[in-house]
Amino acid sequence: MPHPDIITATADHLRQKFEGEGSGHDWWHIYRVWKTATRIGEEEGADTFVVQLAALLHDIADWKFHDGDDDAGPRQARLWLEGLEVAEPVIHHVCTIIKELSFKGAGVPTPMSSLEGRVVQDADRLDAIGAIGIARAFAYGGHKNRALYDPDMPPTLHESFASYKSSQGTTVNHFTKNCSCSKTA
C-alpha cells in the first residue's frame, strides 16, 4: 500500500467525521466503498493510492448535504489533501473522481474519465445494491423527510442532473427506473 501514513490519516479523519452519521452516508458506507474499491483496483491494475484516497473522500461533502453544490466535495477533499502535502497531480485526479462520481439520476449518464474513477464508482454502486443499499436509501429518505411510498407520485426518469437534484419523489421511486407502476401495484 503506497503512502500508508496519508491513507491512515485520511481514514482516521473520515471515521471521526462520519461515525454515527444517520443519513446512510456514514463511516461504514465509506469503509465498505474503500475496501471494495481497493480490491477492485488491485485486480484491475489501477493506481491504488488514488483509488483509496478517492474512495475515502468520495462523500466528504456530498452535494446532497451542501445545498446542491457539487463542487463542495472536491473543494473539501483538495483542502484535506493539500494539508497532507499530497502531490498536485494526485489531488487533481482524486478531485476529478469525486466530481464525476455521484449518481446523477435515473437515465442520466455518469461516465468516469479514468480507470481509478470507474473503480471507485463501481465500489460505490455495489454498496448501493442489496439489503444495505436499500437500508441506506430509506435512511436518506427519512433524513430528507420523504414519503416512503405514494401511489400518486409515479417514478420518473431524470432528464438531467439538475432535475435529479430538484426531485422530491418518494424513497420507493428511487428504485424504479422504468416502471409502469399503477396505484394497484
BAMI-535655 format. One line per field, with one value per residue: residue in one letter; z, y, x of N, C-alpha, C, O in turn; residue number from 0. Coordinates in pm, whole numbers. Each point is the difference from the previous one (the first is absolute). Layout:
% residues N
sedo	[A ...];
nZ	[Z ...];
nY	[Y ...];
nX	[X ...];
caZ	[Z ...];
caY	[Y ...];
caX	[X ...];
cZ	[Z ...];
cY	[Y ...];
cX	[X ...];
oZ	[Z ...];
oY	[Y ...];
oX	[X ...];
lumdo	[NUM ...];
END
This chain:
% residues 185
sedo	[M P H P D I I T A T A D H L R Q K F E G E G S G H D W W H I Y R V W K T A T R I G E E E G A D T F V V Q L A A L L H D I A D W K F H D G D D D A G P R Q A R L W L E G L E V A E P V I H H V C T I I K E L S F K G A G V P T P M S S L E G R V V Q D A D R L D A I G A I G I A R A F A Y G G H K N R A L Y D P D M P P T L H E S F A S Y K S S Q G T T V N H F T K N C S C S K T A];
nZ	[0 -195 23 67 -25 -207 -70 73 -89 -195 -11 48 -166 -162 50 3 -199 -60 132 -73 -159 18 -97 157 96 59 222 118 11 148 207 34 34 204 164 8 91 223 108 26 166 200 59 87 201 145 -69 66 -98 -216 -75 55 -119 -198 4 30 -184 -50 204 -93 -219 113 -219 7 17 -224 105 36 203 -218 75 65 -126 -205 13 41 -181 -138 63 -38 -201 -40 89 -160 -72 -3 -76 -68 -69 171 66 -130 21 171 -20 -115 105 135 -105 -47 186 83 167 -211 92 90 -52 218 -211 31 -193 -29 124 173 -60 16 -180 -181 15 -26 -210 -105 44 -116 -207 -7 21 -220 -8 -95 109 -41 -182 19 95 -133 -142 84 -3 -194 -71 106 -83 -175 165 -55 -161 157 79 -219 80 176 113 -184 -21 88 -218 53 5 220 -48 -179 -198 -76 -101 -209 -69 -71 -166 -80 214 59 32 216 99 1 -94 -5 61 -21 133 104 -51 -206 -82];
nY	[-119 66 65 -161 95 -13 -185 -52 112 -83 -175 32 81 -138 -116 99 15 -192 20 -187 4 181 104 -86 202 -206 22 -50 186 167 -40 16 206 88 -73 92 203 0 -66 135 153 -92 -27 194 -52 -22 207 -168 66 -19 -197 -64 83 -90 -186 13 53 -218 -77 20 -14 -173 -40 -224 -11 -6 -54 -220 54 25 210 -25 -134 48 116 -102 -85 141 79 -136 -17 164 -32 -121 200 1 -187 177 -75 -17 172 61 -120 40 175 -56 -104 115 108 -126 7 205 -118 -73 -206 -29 -159 17 65 -204 119 -201 166 -105 -68 152 134 -70 33 201 65 -89 88 185 -29 -47 187 38 -153 -91 -190 -73 -124 -216 -151 -73 -165 -207 -106 -86 -199 -178 -83 -133 -154 -155 75 -111 61 16 -111 138 -150 64 -223 93 8 -63 195 29 71 134 -107 -69 144 35 -167 -17 -80 -138 -47 -19 204 13 -95 195 -172 -224 192 -210 105 -179 119 -81 163];
nX	[85 -89 215 141 202 86 105 206 172 71 139 215 127 73 184 200 102 102 177 -100 155 -132 171 135 -3 -68 42 -185 -125 23 -76 -223 -84 13 -136 -204 -33 -4 -186 -179 3 -46 -214 -75 83 -169 -48 133 190 54 77 208 171 52 124 220 117 -8 46 203 -39 -88 23 15 223 -1 -190 36 78 -52 -31 -213 -127 -79 -191 -197 -103 -107 -200 -175 -96 -147 -203 -103 -75 -226 97 122 199 144 128 172 188 140 139 184 168 136 163 180 122 9 -94 -14 -7 -204 145 52 39 87 -2 94 84 -99 205 163 8 112 221 96 39 177 202 52 82 219 121 20 166 -181 49 208 34 -61 137 165 -55 -9 198 78 -76 85 191 -49 6 151 -136 -117 -202 37 -180 -16 124 -111 32 184 -52 206 -112 -47 209 7 -13 200 141 -73 131 -211 127 -157 -41 -214 -83 52 -177 -105 111 3 -96 -67 151 -80 -183 -17 130];
caZ	[0 -5 87 105 96 -58 0 140 48 -69 56 136 -11 -48 103 103 -55 -45 86 59 -93 -12 -129 -88 -54 122 -9 -46 -146 -52 22 -97 -133 3 -7 -128 -105 8 -58 -145 -56 -8 -106 -130 -28 19 99 123 86 -46 27 143 40 -57 68 135 -2 -99 60 102 -1 -105 -41 59 133 -15 -83 -142 -50 -37 14 143 26 -50 70 132 -20 -36 121 83 -62 3 138 15 -99 -109 -128 -75 -96 75 48 -116 -40 103 -6 -122 29 90 -78 -100 58 58 -77 -48 -33 -89 -140 -22 -4 94 -43 74 -97 28 57 144 21 -24 113 116 -32 13 142 58 -52 64 136 -13 -31 107 123 55 -90 24 131 -15 -72 91 100 -62 -18 131 30 -82 26 -120 16 -42 -120 -28 -134 -85 -45 -81 -23 -124 -43 9 -126 28 140 65 32 109 122 47 15 133 -5 117 10 -86 -139 -26 -49 -124 -115 -107 65 -34 123 15 140 48 3];
caY	[119 120 114 -45 105 85 -80 -16 130 29 -91 44 126 -28 -77 95 94 -62 -106 33 81 -76 6 -108 41 -6 -57 -139 8 39 -113 -106 47 0 -136 -58 69 -45 -135 10 72 -91 -98 68 68 145 65 -23 119 88 -69 4 137 38 -77 55 139 20 65 95 111 -37 112 -15 60 131 86 -31 43 -121 27 -3 -117 19 111 -45 -102 73 61 -106 -58 102 2 -116 21 -96 61 61 -90 -93 79 28 -126 -33 96 -29 -119 40 84 -80 -125 -4 -38 125 -21 -112 38 100 -68 46 -59 32 27 -77 -134 16 49 -112 -93 57 6 -136 -34 79 -55 -130 24 51 -108 -98 41 123 110 33 66 134 85 38 89 131 51 47 119 108 5 -43 -111 -130 -40 74 -43 116 57 -105 17 69 7 137 45 63 2 106 -51 -95 77 64 -101 -20 -128 -87 -88 -116 40 -5 -134 -32 78 -8 -73 40 -31 60 10 -132 -86];
caX	[-85 83 -30 -91 -31 -104 -122 -42 -48 -127 -101 -29 -76 -135 -70 -39 -100 -125 -49 -129 -81 -123 -71 46 130 79 133 2 -15 131 90 -31 43 147 53 -40 77 140 8 -22 114 115 -27 -4 126 -16 86 -76 8 -108 -127 -31 -33 -129 -104 -16 -48 -106 -118 45 -95 -95 -85 -134 3 63 -87 13 131 75 144 35 84 135 64 44 103 122 55 54 118 106 50 88 107 -9 40 -111 -67 -86 -114 -87 -63 -98 -111 -75 -82 -109 -92 -70 -50 -133 -119 -58 -139 -35 6 104 130 103 126 121 107 122 -17 -16 -136 -93 14 -68 -142 -53 -7 -110 -125 -19 -51 -137 -94 -16 -69 59 -35 -140 -5 58 -96 -108 58 11 -136 -45 79 -56 -145 -72 -94 51 -73 -122 -39 -29 128 63 143 34 139 48 59 129 42 -78 -134 17 24 -123 -104 -56 -70 2 117 -22 23 145 33 -71 45 -99 -108 -135 -72 -132 -42 -37 121];
cZ	[0 101 116 100 -50 -1 143 54 -61 55 141 1 -40 103 110 -47 -23 90 67 -87 -38 -134 -92 -67 115 -24 -60 -150 -63 11 -103 -140 -9 -19 -134 -114 1 -65 -152 -66 -14 -115 -139 -35 10 99 134 100 -35 32 147 47 -53 68 140 -2 -86 56 105 10 -117 -28 65 137 -1 -102 -149 -61 -32 -7 146 32 -52 74 138 -11 -32 125 91 -57 -6 140 29 -99 -105 -130 -78 -103 68 50 -113 -41 99 -9 -126 22 86 -77 -96 59 29 -98 -37 -46 -96 -144 -31 2 102 -39 86 -100 26 54 150 34 -19 116 121 -26 12 146 68 -45 62 141 -3 -32 117 124 57 -87 18 133 -8 -70 93 113 -56 -20 131 41 -72 18 -123 35 -45 -135 -12 -143 -94 -49 -81 -15 -134 -30 6 -131 20 148 76 35 112 133 57 22 146 8 128 0 -90 -145 -37 -65 -133 -111 -105 53 -50 118 1 148 57 13 141];
cY	[124 103 -36 109 90 -74 -13 131 33 -89 43 127 -27 -80 93 92 -66 -113 47 89 -83 -3 -116 32 4 -60 -139 -9 33 -116 -111 40 -3 -141 -67 62 -45 -137 4 66 -86 -98 63 72 152 52 -7 114 96 -63 11 141 42 -74 55 137 22 68 104 121 -22 117 -7 67 140 85 -20 40 -122 25 -7 -117 15 112 -44 -107 67 61 -105 -51 101 8 -116 5 -110 73 48 -93 -101 73 24 -126 -38 93 -19 -121 38 81 -84 -112 -5 -44 127 -15 -115 50 104 -70 60 -64 48 13 -78 -139 10 50 -110 -99 53 8 -140 -39 73 -56 -137 17 51 -108 -97 61 129 120 44 74 142 94 45 89 142 62 53 128 122 16 -34 -113 -129 -36 85 -36 115 70 -107 26 70 -18 146 37 58 -13 105 -50 -103 73 58 -98 -15 -131 -80 -86 -122 34 0 -134 -33 93 6 -85 53 -35 69 4 -136 -92 -38];
cX	[89 -48 -93 -36 -113 -134 -54 -56 -135 -111 -39 -85 -145 -80 -50 -113 -136 -53 -130 -88 -122 -70 34 132 100 138 -1 -28 135 98 -24 45 152 54 -35 81 146 16 -16 120 123 -18 5 129 -8 104 -75 11 -113 -136 -37 -38 -136 -115 -24 -66 -124 -124 38 -93 -96 -94 -138 -9 62 -76 20 134 85 151 44 93 141 76 52 109 134 64 65 132 116 61 95 117 6 34 -123 -64 -93 -124 -98 -77 -110 -121 -86 -91 -120 -104 -86 -84 -150 -109 -73 -144 -19 1 106 136 96 134 116 115 129 -37 -25 -140 -104 4 -78 -151 -64 -15 -115 -135 -29 -55 -145 -102 -8 -63 56 -36 -145 -14 54 -98 -113 50 9 -139 -57 71 -57 -152 -84 -96 66 -59 -125 -41 -34 127 73 150 25 148 42 68 139 33 -81 -140 7 17 -129 -115 -43 -77 13 125 -16 29 148 38 -65 45 -109 -115 -134 -90 -137 -33 -37 120 40];
oZ	[93 30 15 53 77 32 22 65 68 27 34 79 61 17 43 75 19 -28 61 42 -24 -8 -112 -73 18 -112 -81 -66 -94 -94 -58 -72 -101 -85 -57 -89 -106 -77 -73 -105 -100 -74 -97 -110 -64 72 22 87 89 48 33 75 72 26 42 87 -11 -76 87 108 -99 92 23 47 105 -90 -77 -121 90 -38 28 73 76 23 36 82 53 20 54 72 17 13 87 -5 -41 -16 1 -9 -54 -11 15 -26 -41 6 4 -42 -30 20 -16 -65 -29 -117 85 -62 -80 -32 -117 101 26 75 48 -98 -71 49 53 99 78 39 61 90 54 38 82 80 28 47 104 -9 92 -3 43 52 -2 8 59 40 -3 48 68 25 2 55 53 -70 -22 89 -93 -91 99 -96 -121 -73 55 4 -95 90 -23 -54 -95 81 115 109 81 101 122 41 91 81 89 -101 -64 -74 -118 -73 -54 0 -40 -8 -9 -14 -49 83 122 43 19];
oY	[19 11 62 -1 43 58 20 -1 53 48 2 12 54 24 -10 29 64 -54 106 34 -120 -51 -6 -83 99 -35 -33 -93 -65 -28 -52 -81 -44 -22 -71 -71 -17 -23 -62 -45 9 -27 -66 54 71 -77 78 15 48 68 35 17 59 58 16 30 114 64 33 55 72 66 103 32 58 59 95 -10 -61 -90 9 17 -17 -11 30 -3 -40 -13 22 -12 -38 19 11 -92 -44 118 -64 -2 -33 -53 -19 6 -34 -46 19 1 -39 -19 26 -49 -101 38 86 92 -32 97 35 -59 120 -81 113 -73 18 -22 -68 -43 -11 -56 -75 -28 -13 -58 -58 -9 -33 -82 2 28 5 114 87 107 120 101 92 116 117 87 97 118 106 91 111 79 60 -80 1 -44 26 37 -19 98 -73 115 -17 -12 88 -77 9 -39 -22 30 -10 -39 7 40 3 -15 34 -12 -40 -83 -6 -8 -108 119 107 -123 121 -62 112 -54 -16 -114 -71];
oX	[79 -119 -106 -111 -85 -103 -120 -105 -88 -111 -118 -94 -93 -119 -115 -93 -103 -106 -4 -111 13 -111 -51 55 72 36 87 48 43 75 96 58 55 87 83 47 60 94 77 47 72 94 38 13 77 64 -93 -86 -70 -91 -113 -96 -80 -105 -115 -82 -47 -73 -81 -18 3 -48 -63 -110 25 60 -9 17 59 75 120 98 95 120 113 92 104 121 108 99 116 121 86 82 107 -33 -105 -122 -105 -111 -120 -120 -111 -114 -121 -116 -113 -120 -119 -93 -64 1 -23 -55 87 -70 19 36 -2 55 2 6 98 -110 -88 -60 -94 -103 -77 -79 -109 -102 -71 -93 -115 -79 -67 -119 83 -48 -76 -30 -29 -70 -56 -13 -40 -73 -32 -20 -63 -62 1 -63 -105 26 82 71 -67 68 -6 -8 82 45 -77 83 -82 79 78 -85 -36 -51 -92 -59 -18 -108 82 -90 78 69 97 51 34 99 25 -34 -44 0 -21 -105 -15 73 -6 -13 98];
lumdo	[0 1 2 3 4 5 6 7 8 9 10 11 12 13 14 15 16 17 18 19 20 21 22 23 24 25 26 27 28 29 30 31 32 33 34 35 36 37 38 39 40 41 42 43 44 45 46 47 48 49 50 51 52 53 54 55 56 57 58 59 60 61 62 63 64 65 66 67 68 69 70 71 72 73 74 75 76 77 78 79 80 81 82 83 84 85 86 87 88 89 90 91 92 93 94 95 96 97 98 99 100 101 102 103 104 105 106 107 108 109 110 111 112 113 114 115 116 117 118 119 120 121 122 123 124 125 126 127 128 129 130 131 132 133 134 135 136 137 138 139 140 141 142 143 144 145 146 147 148 149 150 151 152 153 154 155 156 157 158 159 160 161 162 163 164 165 166 167 168 169 170 171 172 173 174 175 176 177 178 179 180 181 182 183 184];
END
